[in-house]
Amino acid sequence: MTIAAVVLAAGASRRLGRPKQDIVLAGETLLQRTVRLAREAALSPVVVILRKQAEDGEIAPSPDLIVLVNQESEKGIASSICCGITAASSDTVAGAVILTCDQPALRVTHLCALVEDQHRLTGSAYGGSIGVPAYFPVEFFPSLLQLRGDTGARSLLRNAHPIQAEELNLDIDTEDDLEVARALFK
């Protein structure tokens, strides 16, 4: 059994004013970095969800990579989750890690900790709540496919096993966030 990665990169980046996935830190785009980390954590397949007119950030192709365009990205993050979970579903997948490409402090060790128990719903604990990246065993796929709107899987993560990761509280939403992220890579 494998564990898939669903990389959500179809957001509009309204607050930043430009696509987050195309931002370069330490010589690679945020999207390339996220895909690389997922691969290094042995997540497979890696499903990348982009918005219409988005670039794939020149992700290195591989047999375990699926790049899809969410034609309904304007409906919110839940539509991207549904798109990714549908693509990741197979008889050989035990679950999926849902992650975004705008958390520059993410590490392979954290992704590995999330999937340590393939039967346990596990989320990242930071900022006083549990969020993404998060691991969803396959039995949660039907619930993920029922999500609607722009709240994501927050309601499903309320009782998730937490893996502490305060550094993930930094996500790139503004130019100030980007400057903090750039300082991490100097």
URUR-V197712 format. One line per field, one symbol per residue. ss: DSSP state (H for helix, E for strand, L for the rest). A space follows every 10 residues. Layout:
ss=???
//
This chain:
ss=LEEEEEEEEL LLLLLLLLLH HHLEELLEEH HHHHHHHHHH LLLLLEEEEE ELLLLLLLLL LLLLEEEEEE LLHHHLHHHH HHHHHHHHLL LLEEEEEEEE LLLLLLLHHH HHHHLLLLLL LEEEEELLEE EEEEEEEHHH HHHHHLLLLL LLLLLLLLLL EEEELHHHHL LLLLHHHHHH HHHHLL
//
